[in-house]
Amino acid sequence: MKRFALGFGLLVLLVVNLPAVTQSQKTSDESAIRAAVTDYIEGYYQGDAARMEKSLHPHYLKHTISGSDGKLRMTEWTGLQMVQDVRANGPVDLPASKKKGQITVLDIAGDIASAKLVTAHWTDYLTLSKWNGEWKIVSVVLRESN
């Protein structure tokens, strides 16, 4: 009977603490996702190709949507193209007030997540994956602001 009571007590303790552990992991993941998106956008603005590259998954792909009135245009960029472009062009020539981005973590489901990045000139919807223990951006769909 003592073993049953001890086992039951441990089970109750685990179940009661499980939400705290889950919330702690979610908070940790959310911070890491925000950090990856921050490295991505600040690397772009600062012309820091290495910083941007560390945020990208090896299979990264970006779709940029532009145009209006049913005449949409879509272009694609690989991670290598993005990094080479940042390396070649250096820092973005904009006032600091235009280099701000609002990051919202939309959802986390195990080792995948979605986030939204809103800047003065566009909105990015990002898909991320935990890869080798780190959150990396797998894909971006960018819609230019009109």
Backbone torsions as a table, in degrees:
resi	resn	phi	psi	omega
1	MET	NA	-38.2	179.8
2	LYS	-63.1	-39.8	178.8
3	ARG	-63.0	-42.3	178.6
4	PHE	-61.2	-46.2	-179.1
5	ALA	-63.5	-41.8	179.0
6	LEU	-65.1	-46.2	178.5
7	GLY	-62.3	-43.1	179.1
8	PHE	-64.2	-41.1	178.4
9	GLY	-62.3	-42.2	178.0
10	LEU	-65.5	-40.3	178.4
11	LEU	-62.2	-45.4	178.9
12	VAL	-61.6	-43.0	179.4
13	LEU	-60.9	-42.1	177.8
14	LEU	-65.2	-45.0	-178.5
15	VAL	-65.0	-40.5	179.5
16	VAL	-65.9	-37.3	-177.9
17	ASN	-86.5	-13.0	-178.5
18	LEU	-57.1	-46.3	178.3
19	PRO	-59.5	-35.5	179.1
20	ALA	-66.4	-40.6	178.3
21	VAL	-66.3	-44.8	179.7
22	THR	-61.9	-44.6	179.1
23	GLN	-64.5	-38.3	178.5
24	SER	-63.4	-42.6	178.1
25	GLN	-65.1	-41.9	179.7
26	LYS	-62.2	-43.5	178.6
27	THR	-63.3	-41.8	178.2
28	SER	-64.0	-45.2	178.5
29	ASP	-63.5	-43.4	-179.5
30	GLU	-60.7	-42.7	177.7
31	SER	-63.3	-41.6	-179.9
32	ALA	-68.0	-36.3	177.3
33	ILE	-65.8	-46.2	177.6
34	ARG	-59.0	-39.9	179.5
35	ALA	-64.7	-41.1	178.9
36	ALA	-64.3	-43.9	179.8
37	VAL	-67.3	-37.4	176.7
38	THR	-63.3	-44.4	176.9
39	ASP	-59.9	-38.6	-179.9
40	TYR	-62.8	-54.3	-174.3
41	ILE	-75.7	-40.0	179.1
42	GLU	-70.7	-34.3	174.2
43	GLY	-60.5	-40.6	177.7
44	TYR	-64.0	-55.1	-176.8
45	TYR	-61.1	-39.0	-176.6
46	GLN	-85.2	-5.7	-177.6
47	GLY	70.7	27.6	-177.6
48	ASP	-99.3	88.2	-175.7
49	ALA	-60.8	-37.7	-179.4
50	ALA	-65.1	-40.5	179.2
51	ARG	-65.3	-43.4	178.4
52	MET	-63.8	-45.3	-176.3
53	GLU	-59.1	-36.6	-178.4
54	LYS	-67.5	-16.2	178.9
55	SER	-88.7	-11.5	-172.0
56	LEU	-96.8	137.2	171.5
57	HIS	-73.6	148.9	179.5
58	PRO	-57.0	-23.5	179.8
59	HIS	-100.5	19.7	-178.4
60	TYR	-53.1	139.1	174.7
61	LEU	-147.0	133.9	-179.7
62	LYS	-117.1	132.3	174.1
63	HIS	-111.0	124.7	176.5
64	THR	-107.9	123.9	-179.9
65	ILE	-107.5	127.5	177.7
66	SER	-137.5	168.1	-179.3
67	GLY	97.6	175.7	180.0
68	SER	-155.5	-177.6	178.1
69	ASP	52.8	42.1	177.4
70	GLY	77.5	1.7	179.8
71	LYS	-109.7	63.5	-178.2
72	LEU	-81.7	145.0	177.2
73	ARG	-121.6	137.5	179.7
74	MET	-126.9	130.6	174.8
75	THR	-123.0	156.9	-179.1
76	GLU	-122.6	145.0	175.7
77	TRP	-132.5	136.4	172.5
78	THR	-86.8	169.1	176.4
79	GLY	-60.4	-41.4	179.5
80	LEU	-61.3	-43.2	178.3
81	GLN	-63.5	-41.0	179.0
82	MET	-62.2	-47.8	-177.9
83	VAL	-64.7	-43.5	178.4
84	GLN	-62.8	-38.7	178.8
85	ASP	-64.4	-45.0	178.8
86	VAL	-64.2	-42.8	179.5
87	ARG	-62.2	-41.4	-177.3
88	ALA	-73.9	-36.0	-173.5
89	ASN	-94.9	-17.8	178.9
90	GLY	69.4	-162.1	-176.5
91	PRO	-60.7	147.5	178.4
92	VAL	-79.3	130.7	-177.9
93	ASP	-86.9	83.8	177.3
94	LEU	-138.7	152.9	173.4
95	PRO	-62.3	151.0	-178.9
96	ALA	-55.3	-34.6	-179.0
97	SER	-64.7	-22.7	179.5
98	LYS	-92.9	-3.0	-177.8
99	LYS	-101.6	22.0	179.8
100	LYS	-94.3	149.0	177.1
101	GLY	-137.0	137.4	176.4
102	GLN	-99.5	120.9	-177.3
103	ILE	-105.9	128.5	175.3
104	THR	-124.9	123.9	173.4
105	VAL	-84.0	116.4	-174.3
106	LEU	-84.1	-41.6	-176.7
107	ASP	-162.3	147.2	173.6
108	ILE	-130.8	125.9	178.7
109	ALA	-133.3	93.4	-178.6
110	GLY	66.2	-114.9	-176.3
111	ASP	-105.3	19.2	172.2
112	ILE	-128.0	155.1	-178.3
113	ALA	-153.5	163.9	173.4
114	SER	-130.2	147.6	-179.6
115	ALA	-144.3	163.1	178.5
116	LYS	-127.7	135.1	177.7
117	LEU	-123.4	119.4	179.2
118	VAL	-112.3	124.3	176.8
119	THR	-119.6	-179.2	179.8
120	ALA	-65.4	-23.3	-172.5
121	HIS	-116.8	-13.6	-178.2
122	TRP	-161.3	169.7	172.9
123	THR	-123.8	128.9	176.2
124	ASP	-108.0	135.3	166.6
125	TYR	-109.3	123.8	-172.4
126	LEU	-116.7	142.3	170.8
127	THR	-111.8	131.8	-178.9
128	LEU	-124.0	157.8	176.8
129	SER	-139.8	143.5	175.1
130	LYS	-81.1	116.2	-174.2
131	TRP	-128.8	122.4	-175.6
132	ASN	52.9	38.0	176.2
133	GLY	82.3	1.6	-179.3
134	GLU	-125.7	145.1	176.8
135	TRP	-77.7	128.0	-179.0
136	LYS	-129.6	147.8	178.9
137	ILE	-82.8	121.7	-179.3
138	VAL	-92.1	-42.9	-178.4
139	SER	-149.0	154.2	177.2
140	VAL	-136.3	135.2	167.6
141	VAL	-115.3	118.9	-175.7
142	LEU	-110.0	131.7	174.8
143	ARG	-117.9	118.5	178.9
144	GLU	-68.4	142.2	176.0
145	SER	-74.3	143.4	178.8
146	ASN	-90.9	NA	NA
